[in-house]
């Protein structure tokens, strides 16, 4: 295996411009040993290591069935497009690979048929979906590049795990989800994302014998730094305006068939009306969050009395009435009545609506009564969108129980798993014990001493509390853009700061791209194709964005990426650390910020001939003692300056 990755090996023959990466071979050997010994492994692989091949090759060489779980669909697609073709060339033997995504990523033939039967002239977006539906082979949403990520029309032609009928659906044999899962059942390598992997674990726990993914021997979590957040979301509960909106929309479509003639219209109207009243009452209680969606703790007595309790009871009653109406519609016909396949599928659709209504009732009751002492409860509200949520304060034991102990063998990897003090933070968050897991950190092969410069000015004003953004910070970012001729990412820690910067940058003499104006993938493509462009982004642009070459030469970070200590989940986790005598800032917030900062920094240098500047415009990184911890987490040998003139000189006079 190591020979295949070494100079003169199969990898060198398979790709142009091969570069020797000893770090890649070290990681591959560690993954091979972990699989052979059935022992968990943590691997931080610096940017440019080639970690994907470093885990795929030994995993497939082991002869075992392997699941690779990624944090994003983008990485799934990248592995399929770029890494698997190379792997097939260097393996020397055939292997079967399959990609499985959540059901809402696939076109639903049943829902599409329902939309077509509604008649009328389709909107341009729906027309594009209908045209694509006639020619797609896989039904994967990622193929439909012309449709925006948040396009409402997609909800009309896809389904959810709760709404999927399974074998009772007349389209089951032709279903894109069915096809993907059957292909996975025969594959050696299965590509999924973290959300789907946890969904499979939950299904197995509740319904023994049921599963989304086939049994497997090895699971490799790429982008493993996201696992705690995904697990927190997965093991929590959430009821939002969108939850009720989707339920009512799907119920109206399902119950509109001539097959059903009962009084479900009144039940649907009642759910719609009581939901509107309920969320209006909740919004009034969450006034601190209305402006920007900030999470606020839910008072234990939020729904205990008064108009809010009455609104909850009314919504609860309406949901139960809808469920009962659906139960009546879904009653099987008399034994002597012949029922065709379509009618049977319709009955199952109606029964699914009843189940969904009762799940929402249960979730609302849990959120209202706050019975789980180990959970934290919060609300958030933006204009037109309000949500109530609950999540476990710690998921370490849950991750350990579901993933770490027993089969399959687990490998956790990312470019950012360690801090200046090692893997302690990641190990604790994932429920790993030091004596049961192997650890490896391989540095990036890039020459940061030559390729990059870190600019940390000392003369900017102290940052205001909250999400404010001083005009001086934006002005300094503009000065930096003048040095590199644009070609910049501005990474912000909040949407409010991004919007402030967008207003102040109206006259910027470079093409300006802003998160939210188009799907992320489209924005990145525009950035690559637009000379001198400047892109403004928040959290999702801090990681998983790959722009090698001259298109990106400057990354500007407005503020150190500390999670707000007032966030209910952050505060609850901090309180848990404090209860046992620890320091929440040192044990939680500082290492989390270090990992996030490494992610943002990692956007700049993507290959050996890249060159550029990273600017952290938060004076705390040099004025506070903890700044050393954050700077030490960045690549070794990275030159640093606080003088703008030195930045100009470095850019103008590159080292040979």
C-alpha positions as CSV (number, residue, x, y, z in Angstrom):
1,X,0.0,0.0,0.0
2,X,2.7,2.5,0.9
3,X,4.5,1.7,-2.3
4,X,1.4,2.7,-4.3
5,X,1.5,6.2,-2.7
6,X,5.3,6.6,-3.0
7,X,7.3,8.1,-5.8
8,X,7.2,5.8,-8.8
9,X,4.1,4.0,-7.5
10,X,0.6,3.6,-8.8
11,X,-0.5,7.1,-7.6
12,X,2.4,8.8,-9.4
13,X,1.4,7.0,-12.6
14,X,-2.3,7.9,-12.2
15,X,-2.2,11.6,-11.8
16,X,-0.3,14.4,-13.5
17,X,2.1,16.6,-11.4
18,X,2.5,14.0,-8.7
19,X,4.1,15.4,-5.5
20,X,5.6,13.1,-2.9
21,X,3.6,13.3,0.4
22,X,5.3,11.3,3.2
23,X,2.5,12.5,5.5
24,X,-0.1,10.8,3.4
25,X,1.8,7.5,3.7
26,X,2.0,7.9,7.5
27,X,-1.7,8.4,7.8
28,X,-2.5,5.5,5.5
29,X,-0.3,3.2,7.7
30,X,-2.1,4.4,10.8
31,X,-5.6,3.8,9.3
32,X,-4.5,0.3,8.1
33,X,-3.3,-0.5,11.7
34,X,-6.5,0.8,13.3
35,X,-8.6,-1.4,11.0
36,X,-6.4,-4.5,11.5
37,X,-6.5,-4.0,15.3
38,X,-10.2,-2.9,15.5
39,X,-9.1,0.1,17.5
40,X,-10.5,3.7,17.2
41,X,-8.2,6.3,15.6
42,X,-8.1,10.1,15.7
43,X,-6.2,11.6,12.8
44,X,-5.6,15.3,12.1
45,X,-4.3,15.7,8.6
46,X,-3.1,19.1,7.6
47,X,-4.3,20.8,4.4
48,X,-2.6,19.2,1.4
49,X,-1.9,15.8,3.1
50,X,-4.2,14.0,0.7
51,X,-6.2,12.5,3.5
52,X,-9.0,11.1,1.4
53,X,-6.8,8.7,-0.4
54,X,-4.9,8.1,2.8
55,X,-8.0,6.5,4.4
56,X,-9.7,5.1,1.3
57,X,-6.8,3.0,0.1
58,X,-6.1,1.1,3.3
59,X,-9.9,0.8,4.0
60,X,-10.5,-1.0,0.7
61,X,-7.2,-2.9,0.9
62,X,-8.5,-4.4,4.2
63,X,-11.2,-6.3,2.2
64,X,-13.9,-5.1,4.7
65,X,-17.1,-3.2,4.0
66,X,-16.5,0.5,4.7
67,X,-18.8,3.4,5.3
68,X,-17.3,6.9,4.8
69,X,-19.4,9.6,6.5
70,X,-18.7,13.2,5.6
71,X,-19.9,16.4,7.2
72,X,-21.2,17.9,3.9
73,X,-22.8,16.7,0.7
74,X,-20.1,18.7,-1.1
75,X,-17.3,16.4,0.2
76,X,-19.4,13.4,-0.8
77,X,-19.7,14.7,-4.3
78,X,-16.0,15.6,-4.4
79,X,-15.0,12.0,-3.5
80,X,-17.2,10.6,-6.2
81,X,-16.0,13.0,-8.9
82,X,-12.3,13.3,-8.1
83,X,-11.0,10.6,-5.7
84,X,-12.8,7.4,-6.7
85,X,-11.6,7.6,-10.4
86,X,-8.0,7.9,-9.1
87,X,-8.5,5.1,-6.5
88,X,-9.8,2.8,-9.3
89,X,-6.6,3.3,-11.2
90,X,-4.2,2.6,-8.3
91,X,-6.1,-0.2,-6.6
92,X,-5.3,-2.8,-9.1
93,X,-8.6,-4.6,-8.6
94,X,-12.3,-3.6,-9.1
95,X,-14.4,-2.4,-6.2
96,X,-18.0,-1.3,-5.9
97,X,-18.9,2.1,-4.5
98,X,-22.2,3.7,-3.7
99,X,-23.5,7.1,-2.5
100,X,-26.5,7.3,-0.2
101,X,-28.0,10.6,0.9
102,X,-31.0,11.5,3.0
103,X,-34.4,11.0,1.2
104,X,-35.0,14.7,0.8
105,X,-32.0,14.8,-1.6
106,X,-33.9,12.7,-4.1
107,X,-36.7,13.3,-6.4
108,X,-39.9,11.5,-5.3
109,X,-41.7,10.0,-8.2
110,X,-45.0,9.8,-6.2
111,X,-44.8,13.5,-5.2
112,X,-43.9,14.4,-8.8
113,X,-46.9,12.5,-10.1
114,X,-49.1,14.4,-7.6
115,X,-47.7,17.7,-8.8
116,X,-48.4,16.8,-12.4
117,X,-52.0,15.8,-11.7
118,X,-52.6,19.3,-10.2
119,X,-52.4,20.7,-13.8
120,X,-52.1,24.4,-14.6
121,X,-49.1,26.2,-16.0
122,X,-45.9,25.4,-14.0
123,X,-43.6,28.1,-12.7
124,X,-40.2,28.4,-14.4
125,X,-38.6,26.6,-11.5
126,X,-41.1,23.7,-11.6
127,X,-40.8,23.5,-15.3
128,X,-37.0,23.1,-14.9
129,X,-37.6,20.3,-12.4
130,X,-40.1,18.5,-14.7
131,X,-37.7,18.6,-17.6
132,X,-34.9,17.3,-15.5
133,X,-37.1,14.5,-14.0
134,X,-37.7,13.1,-17.5
135,X,-33.9,12.5,-18.0
136,X,-32.3,12.0,-14.6
137,X,-30.8,8.6,-13.9
138,X,-30.2,9.0,-10.1
139,X,-32.8,11.7,-9.1
140,X,-30.1,13.4,-7.0
141,X,-30.8,17.0,-6.1
142,X,-27.1,17.8,-6.7
143,X,-27.6,17.3,-10.4
144,X,-30.1,20.1,-10.7
145,X,-27.6,23.0,-10.8
146,X,-30.2,25.5,-12.1
147,X,-32.3,25.3,-9.0
148,X,-31.3,27.4,-5.9
149,X,-30.5,25.6,-2.7
150,X,-33.5,27.1,-0.9
151,X,-36.0,26.9,-3.8
152,X,-39.4,26.2,-2.3
153,X,-40.4,24.1,-5.3
154,X,-38.1,21.3,-4.3
155,X,-40.3,20.6,-1.2
156,X,-43.1,19.8,-3.6
157,X,-41.3,17.0,-5.4
158,X,-39.3,15.4,-2.7
159,X,-40.3,13.5,0.5
160,X,-39.2,13.0,4.1
161,X,-38.4,9.9,6.2
162,X,-41.8,10.3,7.9
163,X,-43.7,10.5,4.6
164,X,-41.9,7.8,2.6
165,X,-44.2,4.8,2.1
166,X,-41.5,2.2,1.4
167,X,-42.6,-1.1,-0.2
168,X,-46.3,0.0,-0.1
169,X,-45.6,2.8,-2.6
170,X,-46.5,2.0,-6.2
171,X,-43.3,3.6,-7.3
172,X,-41.1,1.7,-4.9
173,X,-39.3,-0.4,-7.5
174,X,-38.5,2.7,-9.5
175,X,-37.8,4.9,-6.5
176,X,-34.4,6.7,-6.5
177,X,-34.0,6.1,-2.8
178,X,-34.7,2.4,-3.2
179,X,-32.1,2.2,-6.0
180,X,-29.5,4.0,-4.0
181,X,-29.9,1.8,-1.0
182,X,-29.9,-1.4,-3.0
183,X,-26.7,-0.3,-4.7
184,X,-25.2,0.3,-1.3
185,X,-26.2,-3.2,-0.1
186,X,-23.9,-4.6,-2.8
187,X,-21.0,-2.1,-2.4
188,X,-17.6,-2.4,-0.8
189,X,-17.5,1.4,-0.1
190,X,-20.6,3.4,0.9
191,X,-20.5,7.2,1.0
192,X,-23.0,8.9,3.4
193,X,-23.1,12.1,5.5
194,X,-23.1,12.4,9.3
195,X,-26.8,13.1,9.5
196,X,-27.7,10.0,7.6
197,X,-25.3,7.9,9.6
198,X,-27.0,9.0,12.9
199,X,-30.4,8.4,11.3
200,X,-29.4,4.8,10.6
201,X,-28.2,4.4,14.2
202,X,-31.5,5.7,15.6
203,X,-33.6,3.5,13.3
204,X,-31.6,0.4,14.4
205,X,-32.0,1.3,18.1
206,X,-35.8,1.8,17.8
207,X,-36.7,-0.9,15.3
208,X,-34.3,-3.9,15.5
209,X,-33.7,-5.4,12.1
210,X,-34.6,-2.1,10.3
211,X,-31.8,-0.1,8.8
212,X,-31.0,2.6,6.2
213,X,-27.4,1.4,5.6
214,X,-26.2,-2.1,5.3
215,X,-24.1,-3.7,8.0
216,X,-20.4,-2.7,7.8
217,X,-17.1,-3.3,9.4
218,X,-15.5,0.1,9.3
219,X,-16.8,3.7,9.6
220,X,-14.5,6.6,8.7
221,X,-15.8,10.0,9.8
222,X,-14.3,12.7,7.6
223,X,-14.8,16.3,8.8
224,X,-15.1,14.7,12.2
225,X,-14.8,18.1,13.9
226,X,-18.6,18.5,13.0
227,X,-19.7,15.3,14.8
228,X,-20.6,16.9,18.1
229,X,-22.9,19.5,16.5
230,X,-24.6,16.8,14.3
231,X,-25.1,14.5,17.2
232,X,-26.5,17.4,19.3
233,X,-29.0,18.2,16.6
234,X,-29.9,14.5,15.9
235,X,-30.6,13.6,19.6
236,X,-32.6,16.8,20.1
237,X,-36.1,17.9,19.3
238,X,-37.4,20.9,17.3
239,X,-40.7,22.3,16.3
240,X,-40.8,25.3,14.0
241,X,-43.1,27.3,11.8
242,X,-41.6,25.3,8.9
243,X,-42.5,22.0,10.7
244,X,-46.2,22.8,10.8
245,X,-46.2,24.4,7.4
246,X,-44.8,21.3,5.8
247,X,-47.2,19.1,7.6
248,X,-50.2,21.1,6.5
249,X,-48.9,21.4,2.9
250,X,-48.3,17.7,2.6
251,X,-51.7,16.9,4.2
252,X,-53.5,19.1,1.8
253,X,-51.9,17.4,-1.2
254,X,-52.4,13.9,0.2
255,X,-56.0,14.5,1.2
256,X,-57.0,16.3,-2.0
257,X,-57.5,13.1,-3.9
258,X,-61.1,12.1,-4.8
259,X,-60.6,9.0,-2.7
260,X,-61.1,11.0,0.5
261,X,-64.2,13.0,1.1
262,X,-64.4,13.3,4.9
263,X,-64.2,16.4,7.0
264,X,-60.4,16.8,6.9
265,X,-60.6,20.4,5.5
266,X,-61.8,21.7,8.9
267,X,-59.1,19.8,10.7
268,X,-56.4,21.2,8.4
269,X,-57.8,24.7,8.7
270,X,-57.7,24.4,12.5
271,X,-54.1,23.2,12.6
272,X,-53.1,26.1,10.3
273,X,-55.0,28.7,12.5
274,X,-53.9,27.4,15.9
275,X,-50.3,27.1,14.7
276,X,-50.3,30.7,13.6
277,X,-51.7,31.8,17.0
278,X,-49.2,29.6,18.9
279,X,-46.1,30.9,17.1
280,X,-47.4,34.5,17.4
281,X,-47.6,34.0,21.2
282,X,-44.2,32.4,21.3
283,X,-42.7,35.3,19.2
284,X,-44.0,37.8,21.7
285,X,-42.2,35.9,24.5
286,X,-38.9,35.8,22.5
287,X,-38.7,39.5,21.6
288,X,-34.9,39.5,22.3
289,X,-34.5,37.1,19.5
290,X,-36.8,38.5,16.9
291,X,-34.3,40.7,15.2
292,X,-31.5,38.3,14.3
293,X,-32.4,34.8,15.3
294,X,-30.3,34.7,18.5
295,X,-31.0,31.7,20.7
296,X,-32.6,32.5,24.0
297,X,-33.3,30.2,26.9
298,X,-36.9,29.0,27.2
299,X,-38.3,29.8,30.6
300,X,-39.5,26.7,32.4
301,X,-43.0,28.3,32.7
302,X,-43.2,29.6,29.1
303,X,-46.3,27.5,28.2
304,X,-47.5,26.9,31.8
305,X,-50.3,29.5,31.9
306,X,-52.1,32.3,30.2
307,X,-52.5,32.9,26.5
308,X,-49.5,30.8,25.5
309,X,-50.7,27.7,27.4
310,X,-54.1,28.2,25.8
311,X,-52.5,28.5,22.3
312,X,-50.5,25.3,22.9
313,X,-53.5,23.4,24.1
314,X,-55.5,24.5,21.0
315,X,-52.7,23.5,18.7
316,X,-52.3,20.1,20.5
317,X,-56.1,19.5,20.1
318,X,-56.0,20.5,16.4
319,X,-53.1,18.1,15.7
320,X,-55.0,15.3,17.4
321,X,-58.1,16.0,15.5
322,X,-56.1,15.9,12.2
323,X,-54.6,12.6,13.3
324,X,-58.0,11.2,14.0
325,X,-59.5,12.4,10.7
326,X,-56.5,10.8,8.9
327,X,-57.1,7.6,10.9
328,X,-60.7,7.5,9.6
329,X,-59.6,8.1,6.0
330,X,-56.9,5.4,6.3
331,X,-59.3,2.7,7.5
332,X,-59.0,-0.4,5.3
333,X,-61.9,-1.3,3.0
334,X,-64.3,-4.1,3.8
335,X,-62.9,-7.6,3.2
336,X,-65.1,-8.1,0.2
337,X,-63.9,-4.8,-1.5
338,X,-61.2,-5.0,-4.1
339,X,-58.6,-2.3,-3.5
340,X,-56.1,-1.5,-6.2
341,X,-52.4,-0.7,-5.5
342,X,-52.8,3.0,-5.9
343,X,-55.7,3.1,-3.3
344,X,-53.6,1.1,-0.8
345,X,-50.7,3.5,-1.2
346,X,-53.0,6.5,-0.7
347,X,-54.2,5.0,2.6
348,X,-50.7,4.6,3.7
349,X,-49.9,8.2,2.8
350,X,-52.8,9.4,5.0
351,X,-51.7,7.1,7.8
352,X,-48.2,8.8,7.6
353,X,-49.8,12.2,8.0
354,X,-51.5,11.0,11.2
355,X,-48.1,9.7,12.5
356,X,-46.4,13.0,11.7
357,X,-49.1,15.0,13.5
358,X,-48.7,12.9,16.6
359,X,-44.9,13.2,16.5
360,X,-45.3,17.0,16.5
361,X,-47.7,16.7,19.5
362,X,-45.1,14.7,21.4
363,X,-42.3,17.1,20.6
364,X,-44.4,20.1,21.6
365,X,-45.2,18.4,24.9
366,X,-41.6,17.7,25.6
367,X,-40.6,21.3,24.7
368,X,-43.4,22.7,26.9
369,X,-42.9,20.5,29.9
370,X,-39.0,20.4,29.8
371,X,-38.9,17.0,31.5
372,X,-35.3,16.1,30.5
373,X,-32.9,17.4,33.1
374,X,-29.9,16.6,30.9
375,X,-31.3,18.8,28.1
376,X,-31.2,22.5,27.4
377,X,-34.2,24.3,25.9
378,X,-34.2,27.4,23.7
379,X,-36.2,29.4,21.2
380,X,-35.2,31.5,18.3
381,X,-37.2,33.8,16.0
382,X,-36.7,35.7,12.8
383,X,-39.4,37.5,10.8
384,X,-41.7,34.7,9.6
385,X,-39.7,31.9,11.2
386,X,-39.9,30.8,14.8
387,X,-38.6,27.6,16.4
388,X,-38.5,25.9,19.8
389,X,-35.6,23.4,20.3
390,X,-34.2,21.0,22.9
391,X,-30.9,19.1,22.9
392,X,-28.7,17.1,25.2
393,X,-26.2,19.3,27.0
394,X,-23.5,16.6,26.4
395,X,-23.5,14.0,23.6
396,X,-20.2,12.3,24.6
397,X,-21.9,9.3,26.2
398,X,-24.4,9.0,23.3
399,X,-21.6,9.1,20.7
400,X,-19.6,6.6,22.7
401,X,-22.5,4.2,23.1
402,X,-23.6,4.4,19.5
403,X,-20.3,4.7,17.6
404,X,-17.2,4.1,19.7
405,X,-17.9,0.8,21.5
406,X,-18.2,-2.4,19.6
407,X,-18.3,-2.8,15.8
408,X,-17.7,-1.2,13.4
409,X,-14.2,0.1,13.8
410,X,-14.2,3.9,13.9
411,X,-11.7,6.3,12.4
412,X,-12.1,10.1,13.0
413,X,-10.3,12.5,10.7
414,X,-10.2,16.2,9.8
415,X,-7.8,19.0,9.0
416,X,-8.8,20.4,12.4
417,X,-9.1,18.0,15.4
418,X,-6.3,19.1,17.6
419,X,-5.5,22.4,19.4
420,X,-2.1,23.6,20.7
421,X,-2.5,21.1,23.6
422,X,-3.3,18.1,21.4
423,X,-6.5,16.0,21.0
424,X,-7.9,16.4,24.6
425,X,-10.8,18.6,23.6
426,X,-12.0,16.4,20.7
427,X,-11.5,13.2,22.7
428,X,-13.6,14.5,25.5
429,X,-16.4,15.9,23.2
430,X,-16.7,12.5,21.5
431,X,-16.6,10.3,24.6
432,X,-13.2,8.7,23.8
433,X,-10.9,7.6,26.5
434,X,-7.2,8.2,26.1
435,X,-6.2,4.6,26.6
436,X,-8.6,3.2,24.0
437,X,-7.8,5.4,21.0
438,X,-4.8,5.9,18.9
439,X,-3.9,9.4,17.8
440,X,-1.9,10.8,14.9
441,X,-1.3,14.4,13.8
442,X,0.4,14.9,10.4
443,X,1.4,18.4,9.5
444,X,0.6,20.0,6.2
445,X,3.3,19.5,3.5
446,X,2.9,23.2,2.5
447,X,5.8,25.6,3.2
448,X,3.9,28.2,5.2
449,X,7.1,30.1,6.0
450,X,7.3,30.9,2.3
451,X,3.7,30.7,1.1
452,X,1.7,32.7,3.7
453,X,1.8,35.7,5.9
454,X,-0.3,36.3,9.0
455,X,-1.3,40.0,9.6
456,X,-2.5,40.8,13.2
457,X,-2.7,44.6,13.6
458,X,-2.4,46.2,17.1
459,X,-3.8,49.6,16.2
460,X,-7.5,48.8,15.6
461,X,-10.1,49.8,18.2
462,X,-11.4,47.2,20.7
463,X,-14.3,45.3,19.3
464,X,-17.8,46.2,20.6
465,X,-19.7,43.5,22.4
466,X,-22.2,41.5,20.4
467,X,-22.1,41.4,16.6
468,X,-21.0,45.0,16.0
469,X,-18.4,45.7,13.3
470,X,-16.3,48.9,13.6
471,X,-16.0,50.9,10.4
472,X,-12.2,50.9,11.0
473,X,-12.1,47.1,10.6
474,X,-13.9,47.4,7.2
475,X,-11.5,50.2,6.2
476,X,-8.5,48.1,7.0
477,X,-9.9,45.2,5.0
478,X,-10.3,47.5,2.0
479,X,-6.6,48.5,2.4
480,X,-5.6,44.9,2.4
481,X,-7.7,44.3,-0.8
482,X,-5.8,47.1,-2.5
483,X,-2.6,45.2,-1.8
484,X,-3.8,41.9,-3.4
485,X,-6.1,43.5,-6.0
486,X,-9.2,41.9,-4.4
487,X,-9.2,38.1,-4.7
488,X,-10.4,37.9,-1.1
489,X,-12.6,36.1,1.3
490,X,-14.0,38.2,4.1
491,X,-15.1,35.7,6.8
492,X,-17.5,37.0,9.5
493,X,-18.6,35.5,12.8
494,X,-22.2,36.8,12.4
495,X,-24.7,37.7,9.7
496,X,-25.2,41.1,11.3
497,X,-21.4,41.9,10.8
498,X,-21.6,40.7,7.2
499,X,-24.6,43.0,6.5
500,X,-22.8,45.9,8.1
501,X,-19.7,45.2,6.0
502,X,-21.8,44.9,2.8
503,X,-23.3,48.4,3.4
504,X,-19.9,49.9,4.0
505,X,-18.3,48.2,1.0
506,X,-20.8,49.6,-1.5
507,X,-18.1,51.5,-3.4
508,X,-15.5,48.8,-3.3
509,X,-13.7,48.8,-6.7
510,X,-13.9,45.0,-6.9
511,X,-16.8,42.6,-7.8
512,X,-18.6,41.9,-4.6
513,X,-20.3,38.6,-3.9
514,X,-22.3,38.0,-0.8
515,X,-23.5,34.9,1.0
516,X,-27.2,34.4,0.4
517,X,-27.3,36.0,-3.0
518,X,-27.0,32.5,-4.6
519,X,-26.3,28.9,-3.5
520,X,-22.9,28.5,-2.0
521,X,-21.6,26.3,-4.8
522,X,-22.7,28.9,-7.3
523,X,-21.1,31.7,-5.4
524,X,-17.8,29.8,-5.3
525,X,-17.9,29.1,-9.0
526,X,-18.6,32.8,-9.6
527,X,-15.7,33.8,-7.4
528,X,-13.3,31.5,-9.2
529,X,-14.4,32.9,-12.6
530,X,-14.5,36.6,-11.6
531,X,-11.1,38.3,-11.6
532,X,-10.5,40.3,-8.4
533,X,-13.7,39.2,-6.7
534,X,-14.4,39.7,-3.0
535,X,-16.7,37.3,-1.3
536,X,-18.4,38.0,2.0
537,X,-19.4,34.8,4.0
538,X,-20.2,33.6,7.5
539,X,-20.0,30.1,9.1
540,X,-20.6,27.9,6.1
541,X,-17.7,29.6,4.2
542,X,-15.2,29.0,7.0
543,X,-14.8,25.4,6.0
544,X,-15.2,23.1,3.1
545,X,-14.4,25.7,0.5
546,X,-11.5,24.9,-1.9
547,X,-10.2,27.7,-4.2
548,X,-6.7,26.9,-5.2
549,X,-4.6,29.2,-7.4
550,X,-4.6,33.0,-7.9
551,X,-8.3,33.5,-7.5
552,X,-7.9,33.6,-3.7
553,X,-4.9,35.5,-2.2
554,X,-6.4,37.1,0.9
555,X,-8.5,35.8,3.8
556,X,-9.8,38.5,6.2
557,X,-11.3,37.4,9.6
558,X,-13.3,40.1,11.3
559,X,-13.4,38.6,14.8
560,X,-12.1,35.6,16.7
561,X,-14.7,32.8,16.3
562,X,-15.8,32.4,19.9
563,X,-19.3,31.0,20.4
564,X,-21.4,33.6,22.3
565,X,-21.4,32.7,26.0
566,X,-25.0,33.7,26.2
567,X,-26.1,31.0,23.8
568,X,-28.2,28.6,25.9
569,X,-26.3,25.5,24.7
570,X,-22.9,27.1,25.3
571,X,-24.0,28.4,28.7
572,X,-25.4,25.0,29.8
573,X,-22.2,23.2,28.7
574,X,-20.1,25.8,30.5
575,X,-22.2,25.3,33.6
576,X,-21.6,21.6,33.5
577,X,-17.8,22.1,33.3
578,X,-18.0,24.7,36.2
579,X,-20.0,22.2,38.4
580,X,-17.0,19.8,38.4
581,X,-14.5,22.6,39.1
582,X,-13.3,23.3,35.5
583,X,-12.9,26.5,33.6
584,X,-15.6,26.7,30.8
585,X,-13.6,29.2,28.8
586,X,-10.3,27.2,28.9
587,X,-12.0,23.8,28.4
588,X,-14.7,24.6,25.9
589,X,-14.7,28.0,24.3
590,X,-11.0,28.5,23.7
591,X,-10.3,25.1,22.0
592,X,-13.5,25.4,20.0
593,X,-12.4,28.8,18.7
594,X,-8.9,27.5,17.9
595,X,-10.4,24.7,15.7
596,X,-12.7,27.2,14.0
597,X,-9.9,29.6,13.4
598,X,-7.8,26.8,11.9
599,X,-10.7,26.1,9.5
600,X,-10.9,29.7,8.4
601,X,-7.1,30.0,8.0
602,X,-7.2,26.8,5.9
603,X,-9.2,28.4,3.1
604,X,-6.0,30.2,1.9
605,X,-3.3,27.8,0.9
606,X,-4.7,24.8,-1.0
607,X,-1.6,23.7,-3.0
608,X,2.2,24.1,-3.1
609,X,2.2,27.1,-5.5
610,X,-0.5,29.1,-3.6
611,X,0.6,32.3,-1.9
612,X,-1.3,34.8,0.2
613,X,-2.2,36.7,3.4
614,X,-4.5,35.9,6.3
615,X,-5.6,38.9,8.4
616,X,-7.1,38.6,11.8
617,X,-8.6,42.0,12.5
618,X,-9.4,41.3,16.2
619,X,-6.9,42.9,18.5
620,X,-7.6,40.4,21.2
621,X,-5.4,37.8,19.4
622,X,-2.3,39.8,20.4
623,X,-3.6,41.8,23.4
624,X,-5.0,39.0,25.5
625,X,-3.0,36.1,27.0
626,X,-5.2,33.5,25.4
627,X,-4.3,34.8,22.0
628,X,-1.1,32.7,22.2
629,X,-3.1,29.5,22.4
630,X,-5.0,30.5,19.2
631,X,-1.9,31.5,17.3
632,X,0.0,28.3,18.4
633,X,-2.8,26.3,16.8
634,X,-1.9,27.7,13.4
635,X,0.8,26.1,11.2
636,X,4.3,26.1,12.6
637,X,6.8,28.5,10.9
638,X,4.0,30.9,9.8
639,X,5.5,34.5,9.6
640,X,3.6,37.2,11.3
641,X,3.5,41.0,11.3
642,X,1.5,43.8,12.8
643,X,2.6,46.4,10.2
644,X,0.6,47.0,7.0
645,X,3.7,48.3,5.2
646,X,5.4,44.9,5.9
647,X,2.4,43.2,4.3
648,X,2.8,45.4,1.2
649,X,6.5,44.6,1.1
650,X,6.0,40.8,1.5
651,X,3.4,40.8,-1.2
652,X,5.5,42.9,-3.6
653,X,8.8,41.1,-3.0
654,X,8.1,37.3,-2.7
655,X,10.8,35.0,-1.5
656,X,12.4,32.9,-4.3
